[in-house]
């Protein structure tokens, strides 16, 4: 018989059911049960803590296969658990790419053996994510993918993209798209603006993102299907998504903790941990992304967790790879920037980490309702602490947030009724 638990006296926030009250949650056989039915349970006192459905991250790079020096499924899922994420969507731009049923099966088997949180496979939209020929979407669906993406690259051929959107609809698979016009971004290493001029670096125009978001909105409207825009970074993109959603077009957008907290001015330090794609933008863009979160235009927070070895990042800024890790710092950064400053409420932040991503993936009834899998995140909202990258579970250390003082800490993560992280 499995262990029965009761999490007592927590502030239970369940965004889907609009619950925000102090109460108890009981767990048995990996599921949530009525506390009255728990048999000789282990009682965990959660006074002063907040209990939420487990966080979902729709944008994670696990680097396995291909770059296990930077991250593995074991280390990446441990980092996810430490950050409060109970489910993560694994991006398909591995080496080899996850563009066939065999690659998806390998990922699922490895995750089942070595992972501590749920790893949801994402398949490529095109073969070898080269943007030239559609991947076998039906076979990927049969293999168990939850979405399609050529993350890290954007399909430049509009007719091909249209074809893929229509196919994805017939297989009920959402598309997660990295929106970037290559010709407008070519050779850029940071945001095109005042700071790129002052620092003498090649810029990536905000228009490169805006253009592809407009393209995707048109395709989503014409096909009447779901396209999710990854890592929104410019003011104009937020505006486009706001208007499209007001018209009922099936588009969604995500913001990353780094685009919420940092700007292109940070790059004057020439620290490659500030190099990401899309790049850190202007303060005006940062505030627009936050405004989009506050008014509900942006419904998801995702990390774009992108591990790189120290060696890979310890080069000139121009030569360094794009990306930072984010699983273990996402919640405290967002709590500190958005909730502690009064921009949004804690229930709103938890929506962005739970029901928002669940909606993108088409998961119905993602909540703490009895009978559901016991995927639960427990938070101490008052805890103030200092981020120390040497304590990370991730194999990589490429973060610009080392030494930051933050508020809000994940103290326990439970997946299928099993405690996989405890602070």
Helices and strands as residue ranges (DSSP letters): E 5-14, G 15-17, E 19-28, E 31-33, G 35-37, E 42-45, E 50-53, E 55-61, H 73-82, E 85-90, H 101-114, E 118-123, G 127-129, H 137-143, E 147-148, H 158-170, E 174-177, H 182-185, E 190-191, H 194-199, E 203-204, H 206-223, E 227-229, H 235-246, E 251-255, H 257-261, G 264-269, G 272-274, H 283-294, E 300-301, E 305-306, H 310-313, G 317-319, H 330-334, I 335-339, H 346-353, H 355-361, E 376-386, G 389-391, E 405-415, E 418-422
